[in-house]
Amino acid sequence: MSPDLLALTALLRRLFPGMDTEEDAPIPPPADWRRWAALVESNRLAPLIGNRLASGLRIDGIPEALAVELAASAAEETREAAVREVALSELRRTLAGAGLAWAELKGAAVVDDLYAARCERAMGDVDLLLTSPAACATAADLLRGGGFRIARDMPGHHHLAPLRDHSTLLAVELHHNLTAPPLPPEALALFWARRIATPGGFRLDDSARLLHHVLHAANDPVDGPLLRDLFECGALACALTERAWEDFVDLAKSTGRRAVASEVMALSAELTGCPRLDAVRPSPLTFWMRRRLEWCGTPSAAGRLVRQCARRHLERSQAAGRHRPTWLGLPGAMLDLRGRPAPRSAGPRGSDFPFVRIGTATLAHRPDTGEVHLLGEPAAKVWHALRESPAGGQIPTSTGLSPAEFRTALQALRAAGLGPEPEDG
């Protein structure tokens, strides 16, 4: 661990609750304040440290300009948090009025327990888990009716494309699952059984909240604020009772995520001193998480290549559905550095529409209107066949459907604005 990361880690153990650390123990200084600041920024920790500095925290040797910058970040997040809380309260009323059940995830689920003030936890959006894809579609329609619009495309993800209210800048992600690859229905049911009420809304109980936080940290360690995620996991784990910890372990096993939880909690324990699960053979997840902790700032060309390789290696490991030795799959990842496919330009077939696969069905968005369409199996088959065909080419018919089924599905897509106009076919 570099001196800069070591210094930041020692500071965070003072700032997060429940960490076993001596109050008067000196915090080691970083070797390079610029790199230390870049690590803070890379892990979205500036509002937390800035607010504590404004509240009297002393960090020996910190450059005055850096301290001022961190305090300014906290002040900006204070304004955003105030607006976000008002907008979130209205969103909760809207969902409750429509009879929808939800649970708040990630930042919204931990900010009141792990931080001294809501401005300390930077949030790009609010994440909500709903009971089904149909409930997500209903909630999306409600948000669209209230002025929300799609913020960015996220095809193939385990949640809908983020919706943003441009008057309040509140962005919302509606989840129908918790991970990619998705959890099976029986595992999701175990999470839903642990939904509890809070003064403002609903969240998962302490054990399930920790497991979701662990899975979230493992889902995107390369581009996410991994150090903050691991410290939040550690703080949540430190707060669990012995019985709640046992529930967490049982839930990880019941949902088939024991190995992932073991790897994440092992690294979190190294950083925070929190409990850990039984040892497990490290996989590509541990290999890349350890390296990600030192990444910060704008990467060089070689650094970008390494990060792209990390993404591909982790994608291959996740797609395999099981943990493999670290080296397995790395040569293939190094040879396949194309990354995520860029969305194709808009065409008459709507080929750049964001979508989510749900079993044999597909949930599709129209960015131009904000509409959300749940496509059954026949329509979904035709729609994906259209997406794969060249723009302006012949309409594909190799979908396994009968001619009558194909025509009916195509008509339904045209009526929704998701298919080519009749004259194109």
Helices and strands as residue ranges (DSSP letters): H 3-15, H 33-42, H 46-54, H 64-97, E 102-105, H 106-114, G 118-120, E 126-130, H 133-145, E 148-150, E 163-165, E 170-175, H 185-192, E 195-197, E 202-204, H 206-219, H 226-238, H 242-254, H 258-272, H 284-292, H 301-320, H 330-335, E 355-358, E 361-365, E 372-375, H 377-388, H 403-415, G 422-424
